Amino acid sequence: MIQERNVTNVISVKPKAVFLAAEQAFPRENIEVTSTLPPSGIGSLLALENAVIVAVMKLVSPKAIFEFGTFNGSSAVLFARNTPRETMVTTLDLPEEEISTLDKSGLDIKDGRDNDEFLRREFLNRGAFYIKRSDCSIREKIIQIRENSLKFEPASYKLCSTQDLIFIDGGHDYLTVENDTDKAKILGKRDRVMIWHDYGSETHPDVSLYLRRCTLEGITIHILHTMLAMNFGGAHEQIGQKILNSLG
């Protein structure tokens, strides 16, 4: 039985706080967001979430990004398009043999487990098509790994302490969120940002439950009107503090 600990203090701020922090950091630049039209289906980021993540990437200047949960590839493409040419994006999702081939029509997408199963079968049927149809300059920045995150060992890929930003949006059950976060800590450099999707989701409540129970160093922020939560660690804690102070 999981015991309540209430360790992590998740502070909610408006999206404007992130945008203002980026504007203050780069007062002489137009901060542009290069994005596809947000996918109409479930399981992808919204336009506001895209903009928030790009603003954070502008503040962090990541050279290495790791993603748990490739799905259709739209978020990996977002990362690749809005970072310098030398930035590499590594994205992980299940191998084909671990995804059910049964018809997905009977699944209830309002149920958390069924929702994840629906998305897995969509991934099996369509693959990361946003990556496939991107131009070469984007595709060459993205490395795809097909492995269950529960079995994934960063050391096997020589990825320990190499990542500037880690995006966690794979399985949404408590065990998987905990596993992916623990491995994100291993993947991350001392100065790193971790971002979770589906915080505050009614369909996937375990994301919020986990973040309210776990122990995280640094500053953890939820962006209102989105399902994004982010933790700023190491020297990047200063960025988190600037976001909190930007509307002061």
VEXDREN-2710 file (C-alpha; in Angstrom, 1 decimal):
% VEXDREN-2710
k/r/px/py/pz
1/MET/0.0/0.0/0.0
2/ILE/1.3/3.4/-0.9
3/GLN/1.4/5.8/2.0
4/GLU/0.7/9.5/1.7
5/ARG/3.8/11.6/2.1
6/ASN/3.0/15.0/0.6
7/VAL/6.7/15.9/0.1
8/THR/6.8/17.8/-3.1
9/ASN/5.4/21.4/-3.0
10/VAL/3.8/22.0/-6.5
11/ILE/3.3/25.7/-7.0
12/SER/0.8/26.8/-9.7
13/VAL/1.5/29.8/-11.9
14/LYS/-0.2/31.2/-15.0
15/PRO/1.4/30.6/-18.4
16/LYS/2.1/34.4/-18.5
17/ALA/4.7/33.9/-15.8
18/VAL/6.8/31.6/-18.0
19/PHE/6.4/33.8/-21.1
20/LEU/7.4/36.9/-19.0
21/ALA/10.5/35.2/-17.7
22/ALA/11.6/34.4/-21.2
23/GLU/10.9/37.9/-22.4
24/GLN/12.9/39.4/-19.6
25/ALA/15.8/37.0/-20.3
26/PHE/15.8/37.9/-24.0
27/PRO/14.5/41.5/-24.2
28/ARG/16.0/42.2/-27.7
29/GLU/14.6/39.1/-29.4
30/ASN/11.3/37.9/-30.8
31/ILE/10.8/34.5/-29.2
32/GLU/9.3/32.3/-31.9
33/VAL/7.4/29.0/-31.6
34/THR/7.7/26.7/-34.6
35/SER/4.9/24.1/-34.4
36/THR/2.6/21.9/-36.4
37/LEU/-1.1/22.3/-36.0
38/PRO/-1.9/20.6/-32.7
39/PRO/-3.1/17.0/-33.5
40/SER/-6.9/16.6/-33.4
41/GLY/-6.7/13.2/-31.7
42/ILE/-6.1/12.6/-28.0
43/GLY/-2.7/12.1/-26.5
44/SER/-0.8/15.1/-27.8
45/LEU/0.2/18.6/-26.5
46/LEU/-2.1/21.6/-26.9
47/ALA/-1.0/24.8/-28.6
48/LEU/-0.6/26.6/-25.2
49/GLU/1.5/23.7/-23.9
50/ASN/3.7/23.8/-27.0
51/ALA/4.3/27.5/-26.3
52/VAL/5.1/27.0/-22.6
53/ILE/7.6/24.3/-23.4
54/VAL/9.3/26.3/-26.1
55/ALA/9.6/29.3/-23.7
56/VAL/11.2/26.9/-21.1
57/MET/13.6/25.5/-23.8
58/LYS/14.6/29.1/-24.6
59/LEU/15.5/29.7/-21.0
60/VAL/17.3/26.4/-20.6
61/SER/19.0/26.1/-24.0
62/PRO/19.1/22.3/-23.9
63/LYS/21.6/20.4/-26.0
64/ALA/20.2/17.0/-25.1
65/ILE/16.5/16.1/-24.6
66/PHE/15.0/12.8/-23.6
67/GLU/11.4/11.9/-24.0
68/PHE/9.4/9.0/-22.4
69/GLY/6.5/8.4/-24.8
70/THR/7.1/9.0/-28.5
71/PHE/3.5/8.3/-29.6
72/ASN/2.9/10.1/-32.9
73/GLY/6.2/12.0/-32.7
74/SER/4.7/15.5/-32.6
75/SER/6.4/16.5/-29.3
76/ALA/9.8/15.1/-30.4
77/VAL/9.4/17.2/-33.6
78/LEU/8.5/20.3/-31.5
79/PHE/11.7/19.8/-29.4
80/ALA/13.8/19.4/-32.6
81/ARG/12.4/22.4/-34.4
82/ASN/12.8/24.8/-31.5
83/THR/16.3/24.1/-30.5
84/PRO/19.8/24.7/-32.0
85/ARG/21.0/22.4/-34.8
86/GLU/23.3/20.6/-32.5
87/THR/20.6/19.6/-30.0
88/MET/19.7/15.9/-30.0
89/VAL/16.3/14.5/-29.0
90/THR/16.1/10.9/-27.8
91/THR/12.6/9.5/-27.6
92/LEU/11.5/6.1/-26.2
93/ASP/8.4/4.0/-26.7
94/LEU/7.3/0.4/-26.6
95/PRO/8.5/-2.2/-29.1
96/GLU/5.8/-3.6/-31.3
97/GLU/5.8/-7.1/-29.6
98/GLU/4.7/-5.5/-26.3
99/ILE/1.6/-3.8/-27.8
100/SER/-1.7/-5.6/-28.1
101/THR/-3.0/-6.0/-31.7
102/LEU/-6.6/-6.4/-30.5
103/ASP/-9.3/-4.0/-31.9
104/LYS/-9.2/-0.7/-29.9
105/SER/-12.9/0.2/-30.5
106/GLY/-14.1/-1.4/-27.3
107/LEU/-11.8/0.7/-25.1
108/ASP/-13.1/3.5/-22.9
109/ILE/-10.8/6.5/-23.4
110/LYS/-12.1/8.1/-20.3
111/ASP/-10.7/5.3/-18.2
112/GLY/-6.9/5.8/-17.5
113/ARG/-5.8/2.2/-18.3
114/ASP/-8.0/1.9/-21.4
115/ASN/-6.8/5.4/-22.5
116/ASP/-3.2/4.3/-22.4
117/GLU/-4.0/1.1/-24.1
118/PHE/-5.8/3.0/-26.8
119/LEU/-2.8/5.2/-27.4
120/ARG/-0.4/2.2/-27.5
121/ARG/-2.5/0.6/-30.2
122/GLU/-2.6/3.9/-32.1
123/PHE/1.1/4.0/-31.9
124/LEU/1.3/0.4/-33.2
125/ASN/-0.9/1.1/-36.1
126/ARG/0.4/4.5/-37.2
127/GLY/3.9/4.9/-35.7
128/ALA/5.6/8.2/-35.1
129/PHE/4.3/9.7/-38.3
130/TYR/5.2/13.3/-37.4
131/ILE/8.8/12.3/-37.4
132/LYS/8.5/10.3/-40.6
133/ARG/7.1/13.1/-42.6
134/SER/9.4/15.8/-41.2
135/ASP/12.3/17.0/-43.4
136/CYS/15.7/15.5/-43.1
137/SER/17.1/18.4/-40.9
138/ILE/14.6/17.5/-38.2
139/ARG/14.7/13.7/-38.5
140/GLU/18.5/13.7/-38.1
141/LYS/18.2/15.4/-34.7
142/ILE/15.9/12.6/-33.4
143/ILE/16.9/9.2/-32.1
144/GLN/14.2/6.6/-31.5
145/ILE/14.5/3.8/-29.0
146/ARG/11.9/1.0/-28.9
147/GLU/12.0/-0.4/-25.4
148/ASN/9.7/-0.7/-22.4
149/SER/10.6/2.1/-20.0
150/LEU/10.3/-0.4/-17.1
151/LYS/13.2/-2.4/-18.6
152/PHE/15.1/0.6/-20.0
153/GLU/18.5/1.2/-18.4
154/PRO/20.1/4.5/-19.2
155/ALA/23.6/3.1/-18.6
156/SER/23.1/0.6/-21.4
157/TYR/22.9/3.5/-23.8
158/LYS/25.6/5.6/-22.1
159/LEU/23.0/8.2/-21.3
160/CYS/23.5/8.7/-17.5
161/SER/23.8/12.3/-16.5
162/THR/23.7/13.5/-20.1
163/GLN/20.3/15.1/-20.6
164/ASP/19.4/18.8/-20.1
165/LEU/15.6/18.3/-20.3
166/ILE/13.5/15.2/-19.8
167/PHE/9.9/15.0/-20.9
168/ILE/7.8/12.3/-19.2
169/ASP/4.6/11.4/-21.1
170/GLY/4.7/7.6/-21.4
171/GLY/2.5/5.3/-19.3
172/HIS/0.4/7.2/-16.8
173/ASP/-0.1/4.6/-14.1
174/TYR/1.6/5.3/-10.8
175/LEU/4.3/2.6/-11.2
176/THR/5.3/3.8/-14.7
177/VAL/5.3/7.5/-13.7
178/GLU/7.5/6.6/-10.7
179/ASN/9.8/4.5/-12.8
180/ASP/10.1/7.1/-15.6
181/THR/10.8/9.9/-13.1
182/ASP/13.4/7.8/-11.3
183/LYS/15.1/7.1/-14.6
184/ALA/14.8/10.8/-15.6
185/LYS/16.9/11.6/-12.5
186/ILE/19.5/9.2/-13.7
187/LEU/19.4/10.6/-17.2
188/GLY/19.6/14.2/-16.1
189/LYS/22.6/16.4/-15.7
190/ARG/23.0/18.2/-12.4
191/ASP/21.4/21.2/-14.0
192/ARG/18.3/19.8/-15.6
193/VAL/14.6/20.3/-16.1
194/MET/12.0/17.5/-15.9
195/ILE/8.5/18.1/-17.4
196/TRP/5.5/15.8/-16.9
197/HIS/2.4/15.9/-19.0
198/ASP/-1.1/15.0/-17.7
199/TYR/-0.7/16.7/-14.4
200/GLY/-4.2/17.6/-13.2
201/SER/-5.7/15.1/-15.6
202/GLU/-9.0/13.5/-14.5
203/THR/-8.3/10.5/-16.8
204/HIS/-4.7/10.0/-15.4
205/PRO/-4.8/11.1/-11.8
206/ASP/-1.7/9.0/-10.9
207/VAL/0.5/11.7/-12.4
208/SER/-0.7/14.3/-9.9
209/LEU/-0.8/11.8/-7.1
210/TYR/2.8/10.8/-7.7
211/LEU/4.1/14.3/-7.9
212/ARG/2.4/15.2/-4.6
213/ARG/4.0/12.3/-2.9
214/CYS/7.5/12.1/-4.3
215/THR/10.7/13.8/-3.2
216/LEU/12.2/16.2/-5.7
217/GLU/15.1/18.6/-5.3
218/GLY/14.6/22.1/-6.8
219/ILE/11.4/24.0/-7.7
220/THR/8.3/22.2/-9.0
221/ILE/5.7/24.3/-10.9
222/HIS/2.4/23.5/-12.4
223/ILE/1.3/25.8/-15.3
224/LEU/-2.3/26.7/-15.0
225/HIS/-4.7/26.0/-17.9
226/THR/-2.3/23.2/-19.1
227/MET/-1.5/19.7/-17.9
228/LEU/2.2/20.5/-17.6
229/ALA/4.3/20.3/-14.4
230/MET/8.0/21.0/-14.4
231/ASN/10.8/20.6/-11.9
232/PHE/13.9/22.9/-12.2
233/GLY/17.0/21.3/-10.6
234/GLY/20.6/22.3/-10.0
235/ALA/21.5/25.8/-11.4
236/HIS/18.2/25.8/-13.3
237/GLU/16.4/26.2/-10.0
238/GLN/17.2/29.9/-10.6
239/ILE/15.0/29.7/-13.7
240/GLY/12.2/28.3/-11.7
241/GLN/12.6/31.1/-9.2
242/LYS/12.6/33.7/-12.0
243/ILE/9.3/32.2/-13.2
244/LEU/7.8/32.5/-9.8
245/ASN/9.1/36.0/-9.4
246/SER/8.2/37.3/-12.9
247/LEU/4.7/38.3/-11.9
248/GLY/5.7/39.5/-8.5
END
